[in-house]
Amino acid sequence: MNVQTNLENIQENIQAVCEKVNRSSDEVKIIAVTKYVSTERAQEAIAAGVNNLGENRDEGLLEKQAVIKNGAVWHYIGSLQSRKVKNIINKVDYIHSLDRISLAKEIEKRANKPIKCFVQVNVSGEDSKQGLSKEEIIPFVKSLSDFKQIEVVGLMTMAPFTSDETVLRNCFRNLKLIQKEVLSLQLSHAPCKELSMGMSNDYQIAIEEGATMVRIGTALVGKEK
Ligand SMILES: *Cc1c(COP(=O)(O)O)cnc(C)c1O
């Protein structure tokens, strides 16, 4: 399927979900996750009107940025090794995977300007998942106040790999509850308005539960590699 058609389907679904739960679809941004596809395919997403692009490796990001020069907003969505920070830090607009102080230190050292970060939460507590546990979030976010280059714009999670709707919904709902706790602290370095949650298989549930950014790969641009 071409990206334009996929996008129209996804937008219709988003519209329907938003109507169901009384949200405005303007509150939900689609990030096209292009990690599985070619630069040409990523350009199709741009042409279709999605200007938020997500990559999870430095090579993939730099390869696409060499061609896509204007108009894109870049999101780094994968687990980020500290030694890779210097390769991407001043080339992305958002980092969705801040999950440790050592990474914050490296970002602080390398960033030329403040960078919008999501703190990644392992809501489900699965061993295989990146991110901090629920209990670790508040102390971690507080400790980021020392970092001038880090703005905590929101929280991010990846739901468990399951089709069980209840499990998925609980995961997203819990992230929203943690966000409320962060918001109640009213920290100037952590406005924390955004929730980055929902992927191809679960974005509708995520939006029902308050997602403001959905990260969609397969259902939007497909999977080539
Ligand atoms: C790959 C990836 C996605 C997109 O996954 P799809 O199921 O293809 O939509 C979203 N978020 C993260 C962090 C990813 O690594």
The ligand as an SDF file (V2000), in Angstrom:
LIG
                    3D

 15 15  0  0  0  0  0  0  0  0999 V2000
    9.9050    0.2080   15.8100 C   0  0  0  0  0  0  0  0  0  0  0  0
    9.3460    1.0610   16.8340 C   0  0  0  0  0  0  0  0  0  0  0  0
    8.0630    1.6140   16.6790 C   0  0  0  0  0  0  0  0  0  0  0  0
    7.1490    1.3140   15.4980 C   0  0  0  0  0  0  0  0  0  0  0  0
    6.7180    0.0050   15.5000 O   0  0  0  0  0  0  0  0  0  0  0  0
    5.5420   -0.5080   14.5340 P   0  0  0  0  0  0  0  0  0  0  0  0
    4.9660   -1.6590   15.2570 O   0  0  0  0  0  0  0  0  0  0  0  0
    6.1940   -0.8840   13.2540 O   0  0  0  0  0  0  0  0  0  0  0  0
    4.5750    0.5830   14.3680 O   0  0  0  0  0  0  0  0  0  0  0  0
    7.6130    2.4740   17.6670 C   0  0  0  0  0  0  0  0  0  0  0  0
    8.3550    2.7740   18.7550 N   0  0  0  0  0  0  0  0  0  0  0  0
    9.5920    2.2570   18.9250 C   0  0  0  0  0  0  0  0  0  0  0  0
   10.3640    2.6400   20.1410 C   0  0  0  0  0  0  0  0  0  0  0  0
   10.1230    1.3980   17.9860 C   0  0  0  0  0  0  0  0  0  0  0  0
   11.3470    0.8930   18.1870 O   0  0  0  0  0  0  0  0  0  0  0  0
  1  2  1  0
  2  3  1  0
  2 14  2  0
  3  4  1  0
  3 10  2  0
  4  5  1  0
  5  6  1  0
  6  7  2  0
  6  8  1  0
  6  9  1  0
 10 11  1  0
 11 12  2  0
 12 13  1  0
 12 14  1  0
 14 15  1  0
M  END
$$$$
